[in-house]
Amino acid sequence: MLARHGIDREAMLDGNSVYLALDFDTAQETLLRQSDVPVNVLLLLGGVSGVLGRLLRIVPKPLRDWAYRAFARNRYSFSRRYESCPLPTAAERAKFLA
């Protein structure tokens, strides 16, 4: 799929990029990146999230992409960084379907 869209796999991994495929393996297949990914995820979720997605879509793409890159560069300062994925506590496990 990456080759179909002219994206080098190694460059993607080095850039730590996130991509979203819409209409995968159809003639309408689209591969989104940077700020288009969270905007479209919000739109797909619908409800209040969809409203937020529509509001973000109004923001010019260069400005959205700039904000996306700034957030991505500083994402670990917004949350804790783990050396490995933490295991859920018993209380957290109870929230998942078995």
Number of C-alpha atoms within 10 A of each C-alpha: 13 12 8 8 10 8 12 10 12 9 10 13 10 8 9 9 11 13 15 16 14 13 11 12 10 8 7 9 14 14 18 15 13 19 21 19 17 18 19 20 14 18 19 12 12 14 11 11 16 17 14 14 21 16 11 19 16 9 11 9 14 10 11 18 16 13 14 16 14 11 13 13 10 10 12 11 9 8 8 7 10 8 5 6 7 7 8 10 8 8 8 9 11 10 9 7 5 5
